[in-house]
Amino acid sequence: QWLLAPAILFTLSLVISNSISINVRERRTEFAVMKVLGYRPYQILLLVLIEALLVGTLSGVFSSGATYLLVNNVFG
């Protein structure tokens, strides 16, 4: 139990960082256009971080809620 939780958190952090990395690589041209339009690098970084935080939070809330409902209502 005490080894499983940190291993799960580490694995999930690797998956999320990989997902963010893929997202940034796919959107390089969009970021270039944003730079041409006058966005500062920290503004682009902030947009990427907020998106990642939003996706991570929503997926965590959804999976926690689904697990709670499954355990309490389906399995009793």
Backbone atoms as SQL, in Angstrom:
CREATE TABLE atoms (id INTEGER PRIMARY KEY, chain TEXT, resi INTEGER, resn TEXT, atom TEXT, x REAL, y REAL, z REAL);
INSERT INTO atoms VALUES
  (1, 'A', 1, 'GLN', 'N', 0.829, -1.189, 0.000),
  (2, 'A', 1, 'GLN', 'CA', 0.000, 0.000, 0.000),
  (3, 'A', 1, 'GLN', 'C', 0.874, 1.253, 0.000),
  (4, 'A', 2, 'TRP', 'N', 1.914, 1.275, 0.790),
  (5, 'A', 2, 'TRP', 'CA', 2.735, 2.481, 0.895),
  (6, 'A', 2, 'TRP', 'C', 3.663, 2.639, -0.294),
  (7, 'A', 3, 'LEU', 'N', 3.896, 1.572, -1.034),
  (8, 'A', 3, 'LEU', 'CA', 4.719, 1.673, -2.230),
  (9, 'A', 3, 'LEU', 'C', 3.882, 1.861, -3.485),
  (10, 'A', 4, 'LEU', 'N', 2.647, 1.425, -3.451),
  (11, 'A', 4, 'LEU', 'CA', 1.800, 1.489, -4.635),
  (12, 'A', 4, 'LEU', 'C', 1.365, 2.915, -4.952),
  (13, 'A', 5, 'ALA', 'N', 0.975, 3.672, -3.953),
  (14, 'A', 5, 'ALA', 'CA', 0.496, 5.048, -4.190),
  (15, 'A', 5, 'ALA', 'C', 1.571, 5.938, -4.808),
  (16, 'A', 6, 'PRO', 'N', 2.803, 5.967, -4.284),
  (17, 'A', 6, 'PRO', 'CA', 3.832, 6.782, -4.951),
  (18, 'A', 6, 'PRO', 'C', 4.158, 6.299, -6.358),
  (19, 'A', 7, 'ALA', 'N', 4.124, 4.990, -6.569),
  (20, 'A', 7, 'ALA', 'CA', 4.387, 4.467, -7.911),
  (21, 'A', 7, 'ALA', 'C', 3.304, 4.900, -8.885),
  (22, 'A', 8, 'ILE', 'N', 2.053, 4.897, -8.430),
  (23, 'A', 8, 'ILE', 'CA', 0.954, 5.339, -9.285),
  (24, 'A', 8, 'ILE', 'C', 1.088, 6.827, -9.593),
  (25, 'A', 9, 'LEU', 'N', 1.397, 7.637, -8.589),
  (26, 'A', 9, 'LEU', 'CA', 1.562, 9.076, -8.812),
  (27, 'A', 9, 'LEU', 'C', 2.717, 9.368, -9.759),
  (28, 'A', 10, 'PHE', 'N', 3.801, 8.636, -9.624),
  (29, 'A', 10, 'PHE', 'CA', 4.941, 8.824, -10.515),
  (30, 'A', 10, 'PHE', 'C', 4.578, 8.453, -11.946),
  (31, 'A', 11, 'THR', 'N', 3.887, 7.339, -12.114),
  (32, 'A', 11, 'THR', 'CA', 3.479, 6.906, -13.448),
  (33, 'A', 11, 'THR', 'C', 2.516, 7.901, -14.079),
  (34, 'A', 12, 'LEU', 'N', 1.570, 8.385, -13.309),
  (35, 'A', 12, 'LEU', 'CA', 0.626, 9.367, -13.831),
  (36, 'A', 12, 'LEU', 'C', 1.315, 10.674, -14.203),
  (37, 'A', 13, 'SER', 'N', 2.303, 11.080, -13.423),
  (38, 'A', 13, 'SER', 'CA', 3.028, 12.316, -13.768),
  (39, 'A', 13, 'SER', 'C', 3.820, 12.135, -15.064),
  (40, 'A', 14, 'LEU', 'N', 4.354, 10.953, -15.302),
  (41, 'A', 14, 'LEU', 'CA', 5.046, 10.691, -16.563),
  (42, 'A', 14, 'LEU', 'C', 4.080, 10.720, -17.742),
  (43, 'A', 15, 'VAL', 'N', 2.915, 10.140, -17.564),
  (44, 'A', 15, 'VAL', 'CA', 1.920, 10.127, -18.637),
  (45, 'A', 15, 'VAL', 'C', 1.451, 11.538, -18.955),
  (46, 'A', 16, 'ILE', 'N', 1.185, 12.333, -17.927),
  (47, 'A', 16, 'ILE', 'CA', 0.720, 13.704, -18.140),
  (48, 'A', 16, 'ILE', 'C', 1.809, 14.555, -18.787),
  (49, 'A', 17, 'SER', 'N', 3.053, 14.406, -18.346),
  (50, 'A', 17, 'SER', 'CA', 4.128, 15.192, -18.956),
  (51, 'A', 17, 'SER', 'C', 4.350, 14.789, -20.414),
  (52, 'A', 18, 'ASN', 'N', 4.194, 13.520, -20.720),
  (53, 'A', 18, 'ASN', 'CA', 4.300, 13.066, -22.107),
  (54, 'A', 18, 'ASN', 'C', 3.174, 13.656, -22.948),
  (55, 'A', 19, 'SER', 'N', 1.992, 13.687, -22.398),
  (56, 'A', 19, 'SER', 'CA', 0.846, 14.266, -23.102),
  (57, 'A', 19, 'SER', 'C', 1.055, 15.753, -23.371),
  (58, 'A', 20, 'ILE', 'N', 1.550, 16.476, -22.404),
  (59, 'A', 20, 'ILE', 'CA', 1.820, 17.910, -22.588),
  (60, 'A', 20, 'ILE', 'C', 2.901, 18.110, -23.641),
  (61, 'A', 21, 'SER', 'N', 3.919, 17.274, -23.607),
  (62, 'A', 21, 'SER', 'CA', 4.998, 17.370, -24.581),
  (63, 'A', 21, 'SER', 'C', 4.493, 17.144, -26.002),
  (64, 'A', 22, 'ILE', 'N', 3.662, 16.152, -26.192),
  (65, 'A', 22, 'ILE', 'CA', 3.089, 15.891, -27.516),
  (66, 'A', 22, 'ILE', 'C', 2.227, 17.062, -27.962),
  (67, 'A', 23, 'ASN', 'N', 1.436, 17.595, -27.048),
  (68, 'A', 23, 'ASN', 'CA', 0.571, 18.728, -27.354),
  (69, 'A', 23, 'ASN', 'C', 1.384, 19.943, -27.799),
  (70, 'A', 24, 'VAL', 'N', 2.466, 20.213, -27.122),
  (71, 'A', 24, 'VAL', 'CA', 3.308, 21.367, -27.474),
  (72, 'A', 24, 'VAL', 'C', 3.985, 21.145, -28.822),
  (73, 'A', 25, 'ARG', 'N', 4.467, 19.941, -29.078),
  (74, 'A', 25, 'ARG', 'CA', 5.109, 19.665, -30.365),
  (75, 'A', 25, 'ARG', 'C', 4.145, 19.793, -31.532),
  (76, 'A', 26, 'GLU', 'N', 2.896, 19.392, -31.328),
  (77, 'A', 26, 'GLU', 'CA', 1.917, 19.487, -32.402),
  (78, 'A', 26, 'GLU', 'C', 1.492, 20.926, -32.672),
  (79, 'A', 27, 'ARG', 'N', 1.628, 21.801, -31.706),
  (80, 'A', 27, 'ARG', 'CA', 1.131, 23.160, -31.834),
  (81, 'A', 27, 'ARG', 'C', 2.245, 24.192, -32.022),
  (82, 'A', 28, 'ARG', 'N', 3.394, 23.775, -32.494),
  (83, 'A', 28, 'ARG', 'CA', 4.510, 24.708, -32.679),
  (84, 'A', 28, 'ARG', 'C', 4.167, 25.842, -33.629),
  (85, 'A', 29, 'THR', 'N', 3.479, 25.533, -34.717),
  (86, 'A', 29, 'THR', 'CA', 3.138, 26.590, -35.670),
  (87, 'A', 29, 'THR', 'C', 2.160, 27.593, -35.052),
  (88, 'A', 30, 'GLU', 'N', 1.235, 27.113, -34.238),
  (89, 'A', 30, 'GLU', 'CA', 0.323, 28.026, -33.562),
  (90, 'A', 30, 'GLU', 'C', 1.080, 28.948, -32.617),
  (91, 'A', 31, 'PHE', 'N', 2.053, 28.411, -31.918),
  (92, 'A', 31, 'PHE', 'CA', 2.847, 29.232, -31.009),
  (93, 'A', 31, 'PHE', 'C', 3.679, 30.247, -31.784),
  (94, 'A', 32, 'ALA', 'N', 4.166, 29.856, -32.952),
  (95, 'A', 32, 'ALA', 'CA', 4.928, 30.788, -33.779),
  (96, 'A', 32, 'ALA', 'C', 4.041, 31.946, -34.241),
  (97, 'A', 33, 'VAL', 'N', 2.817, 31.633, -34.627),
  (98, 'A', 33, 'VAL', 'CA', 1.875, 32.690, -35.024),
  (99, 'A', 33, 'VAL', 'C', 1.574, 33.594, -33.836),
  (100, 'A', 34, 'MET', 'N', 1.406, 33.010, -32.678),
  (101, 'A', 34, 'MET', 'CA', 1.135, 33.812, -31.491),
  (102, 'A', 34, 'MET', 'C', 2.310, 34.737, -31.170),
  (103, 'A', 35, 'LYS', 'N', 3.550, 34.252, -31.360),
  (104, 'A', 35, 'LYS', 'CA', 4.722, 35.103, -31.145),
  (105, 'A', 35, 'LYS', 'C', 4.750, 36.257, -32.129),
  (106, 'A', 36, 'VAL', 'N', 4.399, 35.977, -33.389),
  (107, 'A', 36, 'VAL', 'CA', 4.369, 37.031, -34.399),
  (108, 'A', 36, 'VAL', 'C', 3.310, 38.071, -34.052),
  (109, 'A', 37, 'LEU', 'N', 2.191, 37.624, -33.489),
  (110, 'A', 37, 'LEU', 'CA', 1.123, 38.539, -33.115),
  (111, 'A', 37, 'LEU', 'C', 1.436, 39.361, -31.871),
  (112, 'A', 38, 'GLY', 'N', 2.519, 39.018, -31.172),
  (113, 'A', 38, 'GLY', 'CA', 2.942, 39.840, -30.048),
  (114, 'A', 38, 'GLY', 'C', 2.858, 39.191, -28.683),
  (115, 'A', 39, 'TYR', 'N', 2.528, 37.931, -28.642),
  (116, 'A', 39, 'TYR', 'CA', 2.512, 37.247, -27.353),
  (117, 'A', 39, 'TYR', 'C', 3.931, 37.103, -26.834),
  (118, 'A', 40, 'ARG', 'N', 4.088, 37.286, -25.558),
  (119, 'A', 40, 'ARG', 'CA', 5.388, 37.075, -24.911),
  (120, 'A', 40, 'ARG', 'C', 5.561, 35.581, -24.612),
  (121, 'A', 41, 'PRO', 'N', 6.806, 35.115, -24.497),
  (122, 'A', 41, 'PRO', 'CA', 7.021, 33.688, -24.199),
  (123, 'A', 41, 'PRO', 'C', 6.361, 33.236, -22.896),
  (124, 'A', 42, 'TYR', 'N', 6.350, 34.100, -21.882),
  (125, 'A', 42, 'TYR', 'CA', 5.731, 33.692, -20.623),
  (126, 'A', 42, 'TYR', 'C', 4.209, 33.580, -20.768),
  (127, 'A', 43, 'GLN', 'N', 3.616, 34.350, -21.671),
  (128, 'A', 43, 'GLN', 'CA', 2.176, 34.239, -21.892),
  (129, 'A', 43, 'GLN', 'C', 1.827, 32.911, -22.565),
  (130, 'A', 44, 'ILE', 'N', 2.650, 32.495, -23.500),
  (131, 'A', 44, 'ILE', 'CA', 2.429, 31.205, -24.167),
  (132, 'A', 44, 'ILE', 'C', 2.627, 30.069, -23.170),
  (133, 'A', 45, 'LEU', 'N', 3.664, 30.178, -22.341),
  (134, 'A', 45, 'LEU', 'CA', 3.909, 29.172, -21.305),
  (135, 'A', 45, 'LEU', 'C', 2.730, 29.110, -20.339),
  (136, 'A', 46, 'LEU', 'N', 2.210, 30.253, -19.976),
  (137, 'A', 46, 'LEU', 'CA', 1.068, 30.299, -19.070),
  (138, 'A', 46, 'LEU', 'C', -0.167, 29.634, -19.684),
  (139, 'A', 47, 'LEU', 'N', -0.391, 29.857, -20.969),
  (140, 'A', 47, 'LEU', 'CA', -1.514, 29.208, -21.646),
  (141, 'A', 47, 'LEU', 'C', -1.370, 27.684, -21.643),
  (142, 'A', 48, 'VAL', 'N', -0.164, 27.206, -21.904),
  (143, 'A', 48, 'VAL', 'CA', 0.083, 25.757, -21.924),
  (144, 'A', 48, 'VAL', 'C', -0.103, 25.169, -20.528),
  (145, 'A', 49, 'LEU', 'N', 0.427, 25.850, -19.514),
  (146, 'A', 49, 'LEU', 'CA', 0.314, 25.338, -18.148),
  (147, 'A', 49, 'LEU', 'C', -1.122, 25.352, -17.648),
  (148, 'A', 50, 'ILE', 'N', -1.869, 26.400, -17.975),
  (149, 'A', 50, 'ILE', 'CA', -3.266, 26.461, -17.553),
  (150, 'A', 50, 'ILE', 'C', -4.074, 25.363, -18.233),
  (151, 'A', 51, 'GLU', 'N', -3.815, 25.131, -19.518),
  (152, 'A', 51, 'GLU', 'CA', -4.515, 24.062, -20.217),
  (153, 'A', 51, 'GLU', 'C', -4.202, 22.702, -19.591),
  (154, 'A', 52, 'ALA', 'N', -2.936, 22.464, -19.288),
  (155, 'A', 52, 'ALA', 'CA', -2.549, 21.189, -18.684),
  (156, 'A', 52, 'ALA', 'C', -3.172, 21.038, -17.298),
  (157, 'A', 53, 'LEU', 'N', -3.186, 22.106, -16.530),
  (158, 'A', 53, 'LEU', 'CA', -3.783, 22.066, -15.199),
  (159, 'A', 53, 'LEU', 'C', -5.283, 21.815, -15.280),
  (160, 'A', 54, 'LEU', 'N', -5.937, 22.454, -16.231),
  (161, 'A', 54, 'LEU', 'CA', -7.373, 22.272, -16.404),
  (162, 'A', 54, 'LEU', 'C', -7.706, 20.842, -16.826),
  (163, 'A', 55, 'VAL', 'N', -6.965, 20.328, -17.785),
  (164, 'A', 55, 'VAL', 'CA', -7.214, 18.951, -18.248),
  (165, 'A', 55, 'VAL', 'C', -6.927, 17.957, -17.124),
  (166, 'A', 56, 'GLY', 'N', -5.833, 18.146, -16.412),
  (167, 'A', 56, 'GLY', 'CA', -5.494, 17.244, -15.308),
  (168, 'A', 56, 'GLY', 'C', -6.512, 17.283, -14.187),
  (169, 'A', 57, 'THR', 'N', -6.966, 18.481, -13.847),
  (170, 'A', 57, 'THR', 'CA', -7.950, 18.618, -12.776),
  (171, 'A', 57, 'THR', 'C', -9.286, 18.003, -13.166),
  (172, 'A', 58, 'LEU', 'N', -9.742, 18.312, -14.373),
  (173, 'A', 58, 'LEU', 'CA', -11.031, 17.766, -14.813),
  (174, 'A', 58, 'LEU', 'C', -10.995, 16.245, -14.928),
  (175, 'A', 59, 'SER', 'N', -9.892, 15.717, -15.441),
  (176, 'A', 59, 'SER', 'CA', -9.808, 14.256, -15.550),
  (177, 'A', 59, 'SER', 'C', -9.731, 13.603, -14.175),
  (178, 'A', 60, 'GLY', 'N', -9.044, 14.238, -13.241),
  (179, 'A', 60, 'GLY', 'CA', -8.985, 13.706, -11.879),
  (180, 'A', 60, 'GLY', 'C', -10.329, 13.731, -11.189),
  (181, 'A', 61, 'VAL', 'N', -11.058, 14.834, -11.343),
  (182, 'A', 61, 'VAL', 'CA', -12.383, 14.939, -10.737),
  (183, 'A', 61, 'VAL', 'C', -13.339, 13.925, -11.370),
  (184, 'A', 62, 'PHE', 'N', -13.292, 13.813, -12.690),
  (185, 'A', 62, 'PHE', 'CA', -14.170, 12.862, -13.375),
  (186, 'A', 62, 'PHE', 'C', -13.867, 11.424, -12.963),
  (187, 'A', 63, 'SER', 'N', -12.591, 11.063, -12.943),
  (188, 'A', 63, 'SER', 'CA', -12.261, 9.678, -12.588),
  (189, 'A', 63, 'SER', 'C', -12.561, 9.388, -11.118),
  (190, 'A', 64, 'SER', 'N', -12.358, 10.357, -10.241),
  (191, 'A', 64, 'SER', 'CA', -12.695, 10.154, -8.830),
  (192, 'A', 64, 'SER', 'C', -14.196, 9.990, -8.650),
  (193, 'A', 65, 'GLY', 'N', -14.967, 10.830, -9.331),
  (194, 'A', 65, 'GLY', 'CA', -16.419, 10.720, -9.241),
  (195, 'A', 65, 'GLY', 'C', -16.934, 9.415, -9.810),
  (196, 'A', 66, 'ALA', 'N', -16.378, 9.020, -10.948),
  (197, 'A', 66, 'ALA', 'CA', -16.800, 7.757, -11.559),
  (198, 'A', 66, 'ALA', 'C', -16.437, 6.573, -10.668),
  (199, 'A', 67, 'THR', 'N', -15.273, 6.604, -10.064),
  (200, 'A', 67, 'THR', 'CA', -14.870, 5.525, -9.162),
  (201, 'A', 67, 'THR', 'C', -15.761, 5.480, -7.933),
  (202, 'A', 68, 'TYR', 'N', -16.071, 6.644, -7.374),
  (203, 'A', 68, 'TYR', 'CA', -16.942, 6.711, -6.204),
  (204, 'A', 68, 'TYR', 'C', -18.317, 6.133, -6.524),
  (205, 'A', 69, 'LEU', 'N', -18.887, 6.551, -7.652),
  (206, 'A', 69, 'LEU', 'CA', -20.210, 6.042, -8.033),
  (207, 'A', 69, 'LEU', 'C', -20.176, 4.546, -8.321),
  (208, 'A', 70, 'LEU', 'N', -19.130, 4.095, -8.976),
  (209, 'A', 70, 'LEU', 'CA', -19.015, 2.678, -9.297),
  (210, 'A', 70, 'LEU', 'C', -18.912, 1.831, -8.034),
  (211, 'A', 71, 'VAL', 'N', -18.076, 2.253, -7.108),
  (212, 'A', 71, 'VAL', 'CA', -17.874, 1.468, -5.895),
  (213, 'A', 71, 'VAL', 'C', -19.118, 1.484, -5.005),
  (214, 'A', 72, 'ASN', 'N', -19.721, 2.650, -4.845),
  (215, 'A', 72, 'ASN', 'CA', -20.848, 2.754, -3.910),
  (216, 'A', 72, 'ASN', 'C', -22.182, 2.309, -4.489),
  (217, 'A', 73, 'ASN', 'N', -22.424, 2.548, -5.758),
  (218, 'A', 73, 'ASN', 'CA', -23.725, 2.224, -6.318),
  (219, 'A', 73, 'ASN', 'C', -23.779, 0.880, -7.041),
  (220, 'A', 74, 'VAL', 'N', -22.702, 0.516, -7.695),
  (221, 'A', 74, 'VAL', 'CA', -22.715, -0.733, -8.451),
  (222, 'A', 74, 'VAL', 'C', -22.309, -1.917, -7.572),
  (223, 'A', 75, 'PHE', 'N', -21.203, -1.754, -6.853),
  (224, 'A', 75, 'PHE', 'CA', -20.707, -2.863, -6.045),
  (225, 'A', 75, 'PHE', 'C', -21.239, -2.860, -4.616),
  (226, 'A', 76, 'GLY', 'N', -21.894, -1.785, -4.243),
  (227, 'A', 76, 'GLY', 'CA', -22.558, -1.721, -2.936),
  (228, 'A', 76, 'GLY', 'C', -21.571, -1.676, -1.807);
